[in-house]
Amino acid sequence: MTHPRLSAARLPAWLAADLPRADVGIVHIGLGAFHRAHQAVLTQEAMLVEPGPWGICAVARRNGRLVDALVEQDHLFTVTERGAADDRLRVVGSVREALLAVEQPDRLATVLSEPGTRVVTLTVTESGYRHDPATGRLRADDPDVAADLAGGPPCTPVGQLVGGLRRRRDRGHPGLTVVSCDNLPDNGRLVGRLVREFCARRGEHDLVEWVDEHVRFPSSVVDQIVPATTDADLARVAEALGLEDRAAVVGEPHRRWVVEDDFTAGRPAWDAVGVELVADIGPHQAAKLRLVNGTHSALAHLGLLAGCTTTADALACPAIAHFAERLLSTETGPSLRRFGLEPDEREVGALLTRLANPRIAHRLDQIAADAPRKLPQRLLDPAVDLLVAGVEPRLICLAVAGFLHQQDFPVLALPLPLRESRVFRALVADAVRRIDQDGVVATLHRIGRS
């Protein structure tokens, strides 16, 4: 059955009543499923509590089809919150404009420079910043970075930010706040350093001084499982709504956002809708990376070897489920003690229940992608802390062995303490040997009995 397209004119009144109408005050770079399910929803909820000019100009980096879909739908889209038992469908209208960065660089620079724009958010993935994780600096060998530094139309997020900030400074407009929402330690400070480095490498030291005075870069932590939308998801939305939504997104009901409270030009009433504003992001980001993301990565690298395709598939295997519970309760959880944190049995159970939701198809191959960038923060850093505390990170080493089994030419930059640790190297070697000899499930069963 063919359904008409979602639009403001066709939207039922009972759904339209909860849509905010606001001018753009936020630019988001990295328009994708996660942003639509997470920050766009929380921003809409905040504007319903406290109206204000906080509409979003959403910037896709390369996905022109998504931009076209949003434009054709008056920038409306649906979010399906998929629990273990049922769905909740909502229409989101916090996005007021959508741009394709590679085709509209001047419009992007303009909207970044407009005085009404007071917050910029980013979800560009760990690799999108084009930096070397070991040094925290821009990759000099990246052709897009080189092109941006040479003065062409900017194609990297950092280059695009600098272009907007330069125009903002030149027009005498006030500063703003840049909030990274990617899974990187101290992500705000990273973005701030890269922006300043970009300016300095172009010889724009006066712009560095302006940024220092007028721009804030708070770090943040986000948490929500948002798998890729499938054709079946689109069909369910059309059936439920009676309208076709080509920008529909599906995510779990859980949604968390923690942000350092350092804004220079105001913000939406995010704190009124559950966003946590904190003075120190460190403990929150360590917990997210090690507990949620670390468990994700361990499930991916071991579950794929066991023939599983999603986190729910993996946790349906008793041996893997027992491994995940022990990983959290005896290794990654206790590794947080230096931050003054350690999850209790209830928190471990709640996390595993989220990851085991059979109606959220979070694919293991998607999680395993770009593993060399992800594993240091998720599993290697907690291994270092455990070794310092005199604890052998046996289960973490098993997850690392799973990663090594999936790679033709595995490259993993180990922190110096792990490179120098005979214990760590021996544990990984033993785990690789056991998986080779017995297979991953038998190896996990043996661990379960130990």
Summary of the structure (lengths in Angstrom):
residues: 450
radius of gyration: 22.5
end to end distance: 56.0
largest distance: 67.4
contacts: 1590
relative contact order: 0.11
helix: 51%
strand: 14%
